[in-house]
Amino acid sequence: MQTAIDKIRELRALHEDGLLSHAEFDLRKNAILDAAYLPAQAVLEEPPAERSRPGTEIGLMAGQEVGPQNRRYRLERLIAHGGMGQVWQAIDLATHAELGHSAQVALKILPPQLTQSTLQSRLLIQEATRARRLAHEHIVRVYEWAQDPATGSFFLIMECLEGEDLDSLLAREGRLPFERVLALLEPVAGALDYAWDRHGLVHRDIKPGNVFVTRRGEVKLLDFGIAARARGTGSAGSGTGGGNVALDVPNTSGTPGYRAPEAGSRQGQPAPTLDVYAVSMMIYQMLDGALPPDPAPPPQGLKPHQWEALRAGFAPEPSERPATVRALLEKLRNAAGPSPEELAAREASARAEQERRERELALRRQAEEQARAAARALAEGQRREQQRRERAAQEEARAARKEALRRQLLARREEEVAKARLAQEEAQRKAAQARAAAAYLAEQKRARELQAARTASELRRLTPTSAGPVADGDGVLCDPFPDGAGSGPSLVLIPTGRFQMGSHEHERKIAMAAGAQKRWLERETPQRWVGIERPFAMGRYPVTVGEWRVFVQASGWEPQGEVNWQEPGFPQTDAHPVVGVTWHDAQRYLEWLSEATGQRYRLPSEAEWEYACRAGTRTAFSFGDTIRPDQANYDGSFTYNGGARGACRHGTTPCGMFPANPWGLYDMHGNVWEWVQDVVHDNYEGAPLDGSAWETGGDQHRRILRGGSWLYNPRYLRSALRNGFSSVLSNDIVGFRVVRELM
C-alpha cells in the first residue's frame, strides 16, 4: 500500500510535468497529510454518520482531475455515494477519436478497503476486464479501469446514464401492474442471457438498485459481477493482510433479501439460477410493494398458475427453479395467457406481414418498370445523339453561308453609313419640333388648370344652398333652425371635380413596410378615376358631443349600443366628437337634422369622403406621404414612413385641435373612425364612378368606416384606407360626419 510520502512524490511529479497547478498540488498534499496523520482522538470525535460513511482515501470535489497522466478525467458532480464508493459524473479529457466513446462518463471510485491488498486489486482488474467485454444494449458499458497515482484509488470508467434506478421508481410509483413488471424485466433477461451464453458470466447481485431506467425508457443492468467480487475479496483481506486467504472465502455475493440460499456456500462456477432467485424476489416486490415474508402469500391480482410459476423462481433448491430469467418470464407470461394487447399485436403483425408482401410485389413491379424506362431512355438518348450530330453538320453549313453573307453586308454597310447619318440629322430636327410642340401643349394645360382652380374657388364663394344663406368668406355655412333655437353643424362647400380613388402600388409598398397586411391593402384596389358630379357641403368637424346632446333632448333617443356616449371611458367635453353611435343611430340623427333645418342631410358616400379628405392631394395623407403626432390624434408610439414619434392620448381630442386639410376640413385623419353610406365590399371592382354611394351587393350587415382613430397607429390614417364595422354595433372609437346636398 502506498504511503503518504509516495503519494506526495507522485503529486509533485504531476505538478512538475504541468498536469497540476500549484494550488491544486497544495490542496491534494494537505488532504493526504490530513488522512495520514489525523490524530486518533479526532477520528473518535467525528459524528457516527461521518465515521460510518465510506469514501476515497482523500476527499474529492467538483472540478478535481483524477487518473493516470495519459488518461485524465475531470469530476463534475457526485451522482451517488454508498458502500461501494462514490459515483461521479465526469468529463473524459482525452480525445473522442482516441477512445471511441462519449466524452461524458461516470466514474465509480472504489473505497480503499476494497482494494488495499495486491490480491484484491488483481481480482478487481480481472472482473473489470471481463466486464469490458459485455457489449449489450441493456448492460451499462464499462469502458476501462484506472488508478489515480495521486491517491492510489482504483476507479471504473463507465457509460453515463440519466434517469433513475428501480428503487427510486418503486418508491415513487408504488406497486406496478403485471404487464409493466414483465416489460421492465424483459431487457434484464436479454442482458443476462447474453452474459451467460457469450461469456459464461452470472450477475450475482441483481436488485432494484442495480436496474436503471433511463429518461428515454431504456433499461440498463448495473454492476455486472464487479461489486460481488469486490465484496467477496474484501471480507477476506480485512484483518489478515494475506492475499491467498481470499481464495477460500465462500461466495457471499448478493444483497440480503435477494440473495439465493446457496450463495453463502462454497461452490465452483456460479449458475444463472442465482439470478433467477433474485429476479423472482424483485417481481414479488414490484407487484406487492415489499419483499415476500415467510410464508409468502400470493401478491394481489396474480392468478394461481402465475403464483405457482413465481414461487418456483425463489424455490430453496436451485434445481427446482427455471434455468434462466428468460424461462421464468416465459412461464409467468404463459400462465397469464395472451393479453388483449398481445392478441392485437399478433393481428397487427399479420397485417404488417401482408402489407410487407404487397410492398415487395409493388417494388418488384416498379423495378421492372424502371428497367423498361431505362431501356427506352437509352434508345431515346442514342436517337438524340444522332440528331445532334446531324444538327452540328447543318450548323457548320449554315455558318459557312453566314460568313459569305457577312462579307457581302460589310460591303453594303459602308454605303449605308452616309444614309444613316442623314437620317439621324433629320430625326434630331423632328425631335426638336416635337419638344417645342410639347412645351406649347404643357403651357396650354397649365392655363386650363389655373382656370379650373379659379372656377372652383368661385364656386365655393358663390354657390348658394337650395333654401339657406350663402357661405361666408371662408366657405363655411350653418343652417339655422326655423324656431331660432340654434343651428346645424358648421359646413364647408366642396366643389365638383375628378380624382383617383384608392392607392397606387408605391404607397402600398410603404404601408406594408409599416406593418400593413396585404389583404387590407387589396381593399384599396383597383385605383381608378371617379367624378364628383355635384357640389355638396360637408361637416367641418365630426358631429360633436354638444350637437348630439341637442338631438337626444329633442328626440328622446335612447342608446342601444355597448358604449355610453356620455361616459365612454375617457374625459370629454361638448367640443369632442361623439362616440358610441351605431350606423343606424347616425341615420336617425340625419333624419331629425333634415326635419329641423328644412334641408336634406345624409352621410357622405365613400367616394365623397375620400375626395374631400384628399382635398386635391395625391399623397398618403393630405399633409404629404408621412404624418406627425402634432398633425392628428393617433397612437404616436408608432411611426409611418420615417415620421416623428410621439405619445398615445388614450381618448378623443376636441374638434379643431389639429390643422385643417387644404379645403378647411378638420380631423379627417385620426380622432374617430367615421361612418359613410356604403356597404362593405372586398375591393372596388364594379364600384360606381360618379361619386354615389355603393349600397348594392357586398356585406349588407356592415358599413364602411374611414379616417382612423385615436387608438390606431398611423398606417390606418391614410386617405385611401378602408375599414368595415357592423352597422348595429357602437364603439368608443367610431363617430360620423354629415353631408348636406346643395342642389
C-alpha positions in Angstrom: 0.0 0.0 0.0 1.3 3.5 -0.9 2.5 5.7 2.0 1.6 9.4 2.3 5.2 10.2 1.2 4.8 8.1 -2.0 1.6 9.8 -2.9 3.0 13.2 -2.4 6.0 12.3 -4.6 3.6 11.3 -7.4 1.7 14.5 -6.9 4.9 16.5 -7.2 5.8 14.7 -10.4 2.4 15.6 -11.9 2.9 19.2 -10.8 6.4 19.4 -12.4 5.0 17.9 -15.6 2.5 20.7 -15.8 -0.5 18.4 -15.1 -1.4 20.0 -11.7 -1.5 23.7 -10.8 0.4 24.8 -7.7 -2.9 25.5 -5.8 -4.3 22.0 -6.7 -0.9 20.4 -5.6 -1.2 22.1 -2.2 -4.8 21.1 -1.8 -4.2 17.4 -2.5 -1.0 17.3 -0.5 -2.8 18.7 2.6 -5.6 16.2 2.1 -3.1 13.3 2.0 -1.3 14.6 5.1 -4.7 15.0 6.9 -5.7 11.5 6.1 -2.3 10.0 7.1 -1.7 12.0 10.4 -5.1 12.9 11.7 -5.0 12.2 15.5 -6.9 9.2 16.7 -8.9 11.4 19.1 -10.2 13.5 16.1 -11.5 10.3 14.5 -13.3 9.3 17.7 -14.9 12.7 17.9 -16.4 12.5 14.4 -20.2 12.1 14.3 -21.3 8.4 13.8 -22.8 9.2 10.4 -19.5 10.6 9.2 -17.4 7.8 10.6 -19.5 5.1 9.0 -19.8 6.7 5.6 -17.1 5.2 3.3 -15.2 7.3 0.8 -12.0 7.5 -1.1 -8.6 7.9 0.6 -8.6 11.6 0.0 -11.5 14.0 -0.3 -13.0 14.5 -3.8 -14.5 17.7 -5.1 -16.1 19.0 -8.3 -13.6 20.3 -10.8 -10.8 17.9 -9.5 -8.9 15.8 -12.1 -8.1 12.1 -11.4 -6.5 9.3 -13.3 -3.1 8.5 -14.8 -1.1 11.0 -16.7 -2.2 9.9 -20.1 -5.9 9.4 -19.2 -7.3 12.2 -17.2 -10.9 12.8 -16.0 -12.4 16.0 -14.5 -15.1 15.4 -11.8 -18.3 17.4 -12.4 -20.9 16.3 -9.8 -21.5 13.5 -7.3 -24.2 11.1 -8.6 -24.3 8.5 -5.8 -22.5 7.6 -2.6 -22.7 4.2 -0.9 -20.9 1.2 0.4 -19.2 0.6 -2.9 -17.7 4.0 -3.0 -18.7 7.2 -4.9 -20.1 7.6 -8.4 -19.2 10.9 -10.2 -20.3 12.4 -13.5 -17.0 13.3 -15.2 -15.6 14.6 -18.4 -13.0 12.5 -20.3 -10.2 14.9 -21.2 -8.8 12.5 -23.8 -9.8 12.9 -27.4 -13.1 11.4 -28.6 -11.4 9.8 -31.6 -8.9 8.0 -29.4 -11.4 6.4 -27.1 -14.3 5.9 -29.4 -17.0 6.7 -26.8 -18.7 9.8 -25.4 -16.6 12.4 -23.7 -19.0 12.4 -20.7 -18.6 9.3 -18.5 -19.4 8.0 -15.0 -16.5 7.2 -12.6 -17.1 4.6 -9.9 -14.3 5.3 -7.3 -14.0 2.3 -5.0 -13.2 2.8 -1.3 -9.7 1.9 -0.3 -10.7 -1.0 2.0 -11.9 -2.9 -1.2 -8.5 -2.7 -3.0 -6.0 -2.4 -0.2 -4.2 -5.7 -0.9 -2.5 -6.8 -4.1 -4.8 -9.8 -4.5 -7.9 -7.6 -4.1 -6.6 -5.2 -6.8 -5.7 -8.1 -9.1 -9.2 -9.6 -8.8 -10.9 -6.3 -9.4 -8.8 -5.7 -12.5 -9.8 -9.2 -13.7 -13.5 -8.6 -13.2 -13.3 -5.1 -14.8 -11.5 -6.6 -17.8 -14.3 -9.2 -18.2 -17.0 -6.6 -17.8 -15.5 -4.5 -20.6 -16.3 -7.4 -23.0 -20.0 -7.1 -22.1 -21.2 -5.1 -25.1 -25.0 -5.3 -24.9 -27.6 -2.6 -25.2 -29.2 -3.4 -21.8 -25.9 -3.6 -19.8 -24.2 -0.4 -18.8 -20.9 -0.2 -20.6 -17.6 -0.5 -18.6 -15.0 1.3 -20.7 -11.9 0.9 -18.6 -10.4 0.7 -15.2 -7.7 3.1 -13.9 -5.8 4.1 -10.8 -5.2 7.6 -9.7 -1.4 8.0 -9.0 -2.0 10.8 -6.5 -4.4 8.9 -4.2 -3.9 5.3 -5.1 -7.7 5.0 -5.6 -9.0 2.5 -8.2 -12.0 3.6 -10.3 -14.0 2.3 -13.2 -14.9 4.4 -16.2 -18.5 3.6 -17.3 -21.3 4.8 -19.5 -23.0 7.9 -18.1 -26.8 7.5 -17.8 -29.6 9.9 -17.0 -32.7 8.6 -15.2 -33.4 6.6 -12.0 -32.9 3.1 -10.7 -35.8 0.8 -10.0 -35.6 1.5 -6.2 -36.4 5.2 -6.9 -39.1 4.2 -9.5 -40.8 1.9 -7.0 -40.6 4.5 -4.2 -42.3 7.0 -6.5 -44.9 4.8 -8.2 -45.5 2.0 -5.6 -47.0 -1.3 -6.9 -46.7 -1.9 -10.6 -49.1 -3.8 -12.9 -48.1 -7.3 -14.1 -47.5 -6.2 -17.7 -45.3 -3.3 -16.6 -43.2 -5.7 -14.5 -42.6 -8.0 -17.4 -41.8 -5.1 -19.7 -39.2 -3.7 -17.3 -37.6 -7.2 -16.7 -37.6 -8.4 -20.3 -34.4 -6.3 -21.2 -32.8 -7.7 -18.0 -33.5 -11.2 -19.2 -31.9 -10.4 -22.5 -28.8 -8.9 -20.8 -28.4 -12.0 -18.6 -28.8 -14.4 -21.5 -26.1 -12.5 -23.4 -23.7 -12.6 -20.5 -24.1 -16.3 -19.8 -24.2 -17.5 -23.4 -21.3 -15.4 -24.7 -19.1 -15.0 -21.7 -20.2 -17.5 -19.0 -20.9 -14.7 -16.5 -23.6 -14.5 -13.8 -24.5 -11.2 -12.3 -24.9 -12.4 -8.7 -26.2 -9.2 -7.3 -29.5 -8.3 -9.1 -31.7 -6.0 -7.1 -33.8 -2.9 -7.8 -30.8 -0.6 -7.2 -28.9 -2.4 -10.0 -31.6 -2.0 -12.6 -31.6 1.5 -14.1 -34.4 3.1 -16.2 -33.2 6.0 -18.4 -35.2 9.1 -19.2 -35.9 7.6 -22.7 -37.3 4.4 -21.1 -34.3 2.2 -21.8 -33.4 -0.4 -19.1 -29.8 -0.9 -18.2 -28.2 -3.6 -15.8 -25.5 -2.2 -13.5 -22.6 -3.6 -11.5 -22.2 -6.9 -13.5 -20.2 -9.1 -11.1 -17.7 -6.4 -10.1 -19.5 -5.4 -6.9 -19.9 -9.0 -5.8 -16.3 -9.9 -6.4 -15.1 -6.8 -4.6 -17.3 -7.6 -1.6 -16.2 -11.2 -1.6 -12.5 -10.5 -1.6 -12.8 -7.5 0.8 -14.1 -9.6 3.6 -11.1 -12.0 3.3 -8.5 -9.4 3.2 -9.6 -7.4 6.2 -7.6 -8.1 9.3 -5.3 -10.7 7.7 -3.1 -8.9 5.3 -2.7 -12.1 3.3 -3.7 -12.3 -0.3 -4.0 -16.1 -0.6 -6.7 -16.4 2.1 -9.3 -14.8 -0.1 -9.2 -17.8 -2.5 -11.0 -19.9 0.2 -13.7 -17.4 1.0 -17.3 -18.6 0.4 -19.3 -16.9 -2.4 -21.0 -14.2 -0.4 -22.2 -12.3 -3.4 -25.6 -10.7 -3.5 -27.7 -8.4 -1.3 -29.8 -9.7 1.7 -33.4 -10.3 0.6 -32.4 -11.0 -3.0 -29.5 -13.5 -2.4 -30.2 -17.1 -3.1 -29.7 -19.6 -0.2 -26.8 -21.3 -2.0 -24.9 -18.0 -2.4 -23.3 -18.4 1.0 -21.9 -21.9 0.4 -18.5 -22.8 -1.2 -19.1 -23.8 -4.7 -17.5 -23.6 -8.1 -18.8 -21.6 -11.1 -22.0 -19.7 -10.2 -25.1 -20.7 -12.1 -27.8 -18.5 -13.7 -30.3 -19.8 -11.0 -28.7 -17.3 -8.6 -30.0 -14.5 -10.8 -33.4 -16.3 -11.2 -33.9 -16.3 -7.4 -33.0 -12.5 -7.2 -35.4 -11.6 -10.1 -38.2 -13.7 -8.6 -37.9 -11.7 -5.3 -37.9 -8.4 -7.3 -41.0 -9.5 -9.2 -42.8 -10.1 -5.9 -41.6 -6.7 -4.5 -42.7 -4.9 -7.7 -46.2 -6.5 -7.6 -46.8 -6.4 -3.8 -44.7 -3.4 -2.7 -42.4 -5.3 -0.4 -40.2 -8.4 -0.4 -42.1 -11.7 0.4 -42.4 -12.7 4.1 -42.1 -16.3 5.2 -44.5 -17.9 4.4 -45.3 -15.7 1.4 -49.0 -15.1 0.4 -49.6 -14.6 -3.4 -49.4 -10.9 -4.5 -52.7 -9.2 -5.1 -54.1 -9.7 -8.6 -51.8 -12.7 -9.5 -53.6 -15.8 -10.9 -53.0 -19.2 -9.3 -50.9 -20.6 -12.2 -48.8 -17.4 -12.2 -48.2 -17.7 -8.4 -47.0 -21.2 -8.9 -44.6 -20.1 -11.6 -43.3 -17.2 -9.4 -42.8 -19.5 -6.3 -40.8 -21.8 -8.4 -38.5 -18.9 -9.1 -37.4 -18.4 -5.5 -37.5 -22.1 -4.5 -34.8 -23.0 -2.0 -33.3 -25.7 -4.3 -31.6 -24.3 -7.4 -32.7 -27.4 -9.4 -36.4 -26.5 -8.8 -36.1 -23.1 -10.3 -36.4 -22.2 -14.0 -33.0 -22.5 -15.7 -32.8 -18.8 -16.7 -34.6 -15.5 -16.0 -35.9 -15.7 -19.6 -37.5 -19.0 -18.8 -39.1 -17.6 -15.6 -40.7 -14.7 -17.5 -42.0 -17.1 -20.2 -43.6 -19.3 -17.6 -45.3 -16.2 -16.0 -46.5 -14.9 -19.3 -47.8 -18.3 -20.5 -49.6 -18.8 -17.1 -51.4 -15.5 -17.6 -52.4 -16.3 -21.2 -52.3 -13.9 -24.1 -53.4 -10.4 -23.2 -55.7 -8.3 -25.4 -52.7 -6.2 -26.3 -50.8 -9.4 -27.4 -53.7 -10.5 -29.5 -54.0 -7.1 -31.1 -50.2 -7.2 -31.6 -50.5 -10.5 -33.4 -53.2 -9.3 -35.6 -51.2 -6.1 -36.3 -48.2 -8.3 -37.1 -50.1 -10.4 -39.6 -51.5 -7.2 -41.3 -48.0 -5.8 -41.4 -46.6 -9.0 -43.0 -49.4 -8.9 -45.6 -48.6 -5.2 -46.3 -44.9 -6.1 -46.5 -45.5 -8.8 -49.1 -47.7 -6.3 -51.1 -45.0 -3.7 -50.9 -42.3 -6.1 -52.1 -44.6 -7.0 -55.1 -45.1 -3.4 -55.8 -41.4 -2.7 -55.6 -40.6 -5.6 -58.0 -43.1 -4.2 -60.5 -41.7 -0.7 -60.0 -38.2 -2.1 -60.6 -39.3 -3.8 -63.8 -41.0 -0.6 -65.0 -37.8 1.4 -64.2 -35.8 -1.1 -66.2 -38.1 -0.7 -69.2 -37.9 3.0 -68.8 -34.1 2.9 -68.6 -34.1 0.9 -71.9 -36.4 3.4 -73.5 -34.3 6.3 -72.2 -31.1 4.7 -73.6 -32.7 4.3 -77.0 -34.0 7.9 -76.8 -30.5 9.1 -75.9 -29.0 7.4 -78.9 -31.6 8.9 -81.2 -31.0 12.4 -79.8 -27.2 12.0 -80.2 -27.7 11.1 -83.9 -29.9 14.2 -84.2 -27.3 16.3 -82.5 -24.6 15.2 -85.0 -26.9 16.0 -87.9 -27.7 19.4 -86.4 -24.0 20.1 -85.9 -23.4 19.3 -89.6 -26.2 21.6 -90.6 -24.9 24.3 -88.3 -21.4 24.1 -90.0 -23.0 24.5 -93.4 -25.2 27.4 -92.1 -22.1 29.1 -90.6 -20.3 28.9 -94.0 -23.3 30.6 -95.7 -23.5 33.2 -93.0 -19.8 34.1 -93.4 -20.4 34.7 -97.1 -23.3 36.9 -96.4 -21.3 38.8 -93.7 -18.7 39.7 -96.2 -21.4 40.9 -98.6 -23.0 43.0 -95.8 -19.7 44.6 -94.9 -19.5 46.0 -98.4 -23.1 47.4 -98.2 -22.6 48.8 -94.6 -20.2 51.5 -95.6 -22.6 52.6 -98.3 -25.4 52.9 -95.8 -23.4 54.8 -93.2 -23.9 58.0 -95.1 -27.6 57.4 -95.4 -27.9 56.7 -91.7 -26.1 60.0 -90.8 -28.5 61.9 -92.9 -31.5 60.1 -91.3 -30.2 60.9 -87.8 -29.9 64.6 -88.6 -33.5 64.5 -89.9 -34.7 62.7 -86.7 -33.0 65.3 -84.5 -34.7 68.1 -86.4 -38.1 66.4 -86.0 -37.4 65.8 -82.2 -36.7 69.5 -81.7 -40.0 70.3 -83.4 -41.8 67.8 -81.1 -40.3 69.3 -77.9 -41.4 72.7 -79.0 -45.0 71.4 -79.6 -45.0 69.6 -76.2 -43.9 72.8 -74.4 -46.7 74.6 -76.1 -49.3 72.0 -75.0 -47.9 72.0 -71.4 -48.3 75.7 -71.3 -51.9 75.4 -72.5 -52.6 72.7 -69.9 -51.3 74.9 -67.0 -53.5 77.7 -68.2 -56.6 75.3 -68.2 -55.7 74.1 -64.7 -55.3 77.6 -63.4 -58.7 78.5 -64.9 -60.3 75.3 -63.3 -58.9 76.3 -59.9 -60.3 79.8 -60.2 -63.7 78.3 -61.2 -63.7 76.0 -58.2 -62.8 78.9 -55.9 -65.6 81.0 -57.4 -68.0 78.1 -56.9 -67.2 77.8 -53.2 -67.7 81.6 -52.8 -70.9 82.0 -54.8 -72.8 78.7 -54.7 -76.0 79.2 -52.7 -77.9 76.5 -50.8 -81.3 75.5 -52.1 -83.0 77.4 -49.3 -80.5 78.9 -47.0 -77.8 81.6 -46.6 -74.7 81.9 -48.8 -71.5 80.7 -47.2 -69.2 83.2 -45.5 -65.9 84.4 -46.8 -64.2 81.2 -45.6 -66.7 79.0 -47.4 -68.4 77.9 -44.1 -72.2 77.9 -43.6 -74.6 76.8 -40.9 -78.3 76.1 -41.4 -80.4 77.8 -38.7 -83.4 76.0 -37.0 -86.7 77.7 -38.1 -87.6 78.3 -34.4 -84.3 80.2 -33.8 -83.3 77.8 -31.1 -80.0 77.0 -32.8 -78.4 75.8 -36.0 -77.0 72.7 -37.6 -73.3 71.8 -37.8 -70.7 74.0 -39.5 -70.4 73.1 -43.2 -67.6 73.5 -45.8 -68.5 73.8 -49.5 -66.9 71.1 -51.6 -66.7 71.7 -55.4 -67.1 69.2 -58.2 -64.1 67.5 -59.8 -62.3 64.3 -60.6 -59.8 62.4 -58.6 -58.0 59.0 -58.4 -59.7 56.9 -55.7 -57.7 54.2 -54.0 -53.9 53.7 -53.5 -51.1 53.2 -56.0 -48.5 50.4 -55.8 -45.8 52.7 -54.3 -48.0 53.7 -51.4 -49.0 50.1 -50.7 -45.3 49.0 -50.6 -44.6 51.8 -48.0 -47.7 50.7 -46.0 -46.5 47.0 -46.0 -43.1 48.1 -44.7 -45.0 49.9 -41.9 -46.8 46.6 -41.0 -50.0 46.7 -43.2 -51.4 43.3 -44.3 -51.8 42.5 -48.0 -55.5 41.6 -47.6 -56.2 45.0 -46.2 -54.4 46.8 -49.0 -56.3 44.8 -51.6 -59.4 46.6 -50.5 -58.0 49.8 -51.9 -57.7 48.4 -55.4 -58.0 48.9 -58.3 -57.2 52.6 -58.3 -59.5 54.4 -60.7 -60.8 57.9 -61.7 -64.0 59.0 -60.0 -66.0 62.1 -60.9 -67.9 64.1 -58.3 -70.6 65.5 -60.5 -72.5 67.7 -57.9 -71.1 70.1 -55.3 -72.0 69.4 -51.7 -71.4 70.7 -48.2 -69.6 68.6 -45.6 -69.4 68.9 -41.9 -66.3 71.0 -40.9 -65.9 68.7 -37.9 -67.3 65.3 -36.9 -70.6 65.6 -35.1 -69.7 66.8 -31.5 -71.0 65.7 -28.1 -72.8 69.0 -27.8 -74.6 68.7 -31.1 -75.6 65.1 -30.3 -76.9 66.2 -26.9 -79.3 68.7 -28.6 -80.6 65.8 -30.7 -81.1 63.5 -27.7 -83.0 66.1 -25.8 -85.2 66.9 -28.8 -85.9 63.4 -30.0 -85.8 61.3 -26.8 -83.3 58.9 -28.4 -82.1 56.2 -26.1 -78.8 54.3 -26.7 -78.9 50.6 -27.8 -75.2 50.0 -28.2 -72.4 48.8 -25.9 -70.8 52.2 -25.2 -72.2 55.1 -23.2 -71.8 58.2 -25.4 -71.7 60.4 -22.3 -69.1 58.4 -20.4 -67.1 56.4 -23.0 -64.2 55.7 -20.6 -62.1 58.9 -21.1 -62.7 62.6 -20.4 -64.7 64.7 -23.0 -66.5 68.0 -23.4 -69.2 69.2 -25.7 -66.4 70.0 -28.3 -65.2 66.4 -28.5 -66.6 64.2 -31.3 -69.4 61.9 -30.2 -68.7 58.2 -30.0 -70.9 55.2 -29.0 -73.1 55.7 -32.1 -74.2 52.9 -34.4 -74.7 53.5 -38.2 -78.5 53.3 -37.6 -78.2 55.9 -34.8 -76.4 58.3 -37.3 -79.3 57.8 -39.7 -81.9 58.9 -37.1 -79.8 62.0 -36.3 -79.7 62.9 -40.0 -83.5 62.5 -40.3 -84.0 64.7 -37.3 -81.5 67.3 -38.6 -83.1 67.4 -42.0 -86.5 68.0 -40.4 -85.2 70.6 -38.0 -83.4 72.7 -40.8 -85.6 72.0 -43.8 -82.5 70.9 -45.7 -81.5 67.4 -46.9 -78.7 65.9 -44.7 -77.1 62.5 -45.2 -73.9 60.5 -44.7 -71.2 61.1 -47.3 -70.6 58.4 -49.8 -67.2 56.7 -49.6 -66.1 58.4 -52.8 -67.2 61.8 -51.5 -65.4 61.2 -48.2 -62.0 60.3 -49.8 -62.4 63.2 -52.4 -62.9 65.7 -49.5 -60.1 64.1 -47.4 -57.6 64.3 -50.2 -58.6 67.9 -51.0 -56.7 67.8 -54.3 -53.7 65.9 -53.0 -52.4 62.6 -54.2 -50.2 61.7 -51.3 -50.9 59.1 -48.5 -52.2 61.9 -46.2 -53.5 65.4 -47.1 -50.3 66.6 -45.3 -47.9 64.5 -47.5 -46.5 61.0 -47.5 -45.9 61.0 -43.8 -47.6 62.2 -40.7 -46.6 63.5 -37.2 -48.4 63.4 -33.8 -48.9 67.2 -33.9 -51.0 66.8 -37.1 -53.6 64.3 -36.0 -54.8 62.3 -32.9 -53.4 58.7 -33.2 -51.2 56.3 -31.3 -47.9 58.2 -31.6 -45.8 55.4 -30.2 -45.9 54.1 -33.9 -44.4 55.9 -36.9 -45.0 55.8 -40.6 -42.5 56.3 -43.5 -39.9 58.0 -41.3 -42.3 60.3 -39.4 -41.8 61.6 -35.9 -42.7 59.5 -32.8 -45.0 60.8 -30.0 -47.4 59.6 -27.4 -50.9 57.9 -27.4 -53.5 60.3 -25.9 -55.8 57.4 -24.9 -59.0 59.1 -26.0 -60.5 61.7 -28.3 -59.4 65.3 -28.5 -61.6 68.4 -29.1 -62.6 69.0 -32.7 -60.3 71.6 -34.5 -57.3 71.0 -32.2 -55.1 70.0 -35.2 -54.6 71.7 -38.6 -57.3 71.5 -41.2 -56.7 70.0 -44.7 -56.4 72.3 -47.8 -60.2 72.6 -48.1 -60.8 73.6 -44.4 -61.9 70.2 -43.0 -60.7 69.2 -39.6 -59.9 65.7 -38.1 -60.2 63.9 -41.5 -57.2 61.9 -40.3 -57.5 60.2 -36.8 -59.6 61.1 -33.7 -62.6 58.9 -34.6 -63.5 56.5 -37.4 -66.3 58.0 -39.5 -69.4 56.2 -40.8 -70.2 56.5 -44.5 -73.2 55.4 -46.5 -71.6 52.5 -48.4 -71.9 48.8 -47.5 -68.6 46.8 -47.2 -67.1 45.3 -50.5 -63.8 43.5 -50.7 -62.4 45.9 -53.4 -63.5 48.5 -56.0 -64.4 46.0 -58.7 -67.8 47.2 -60.0 -68.0 50.3 -57.8 -69.8 53.5 -59.1 -67.6 56.1 -60.9 -69.9 59.1 -60.3 -69.3 59.5 -56.6 -72.5 58.0 -55.4 -72.8 55.5 -52.5 -72.3 51.8 -53.3 -75.2 50.1 -51.5 -75.9 47.0 -53.7 -74.2 43.6 -53.1 -71.5 43.3 -50.6 -72.0 42.6 -46.9 -75.3 44.3 -46.1 -74.8 43.9 -42.3 -71.6 46.0 -42.3 -70.8 49.6 -43.4 -67.6 51.3 -44.4 -65.5 53.3 -41.8 -62.9 55.9 -42.9 -60.2 58.1 -41.3 -58.6 56.0 -38.5 -58.9 56.9 -34.8 -57.0 57.9 -31.6 -56.4 54.2 -30.8 -54.9 53.1 -34.1 -51.3 53.5 -35.4 -50.7 56.0 -38.3 -50.8 53.5 -41.2 -54.6 53.3 -40.6 -55.0 57.1 -41.1 -54.1 57.1 -44.9 -56.7 58.8 -47.2 -57.2 55.6 -49.1 -57.6 53.2 -46.2 -60.9 51.3 -45.9 -62.3 49.6 -42.8 -65.7 48.0 -42.0 -67.9 47.5 -38.9 -71.3 46.1 -38.1 -74.0 48.7 -38.6 -75.8 47.7 -35.3 -72.7 48.0 -33.0 -71.2 51.0 -31.4 -67.6 51.7 -30.2 -65.6 54.3 -28.3 -63.5 54.9 -31.5 -66.4 55.4 -34.0 -68.3 58.7 -34.8 -69.6 60.3 -38.0 -69.6 63.5 -40.2 -72.6 64.9 -42.1 -73.1 66.0 -45.7 -75.7 68.5 -46.9 -76.9 68.5 -50.5 -76.8 71.8 -52.3 -79.0 71.1 -55.3 
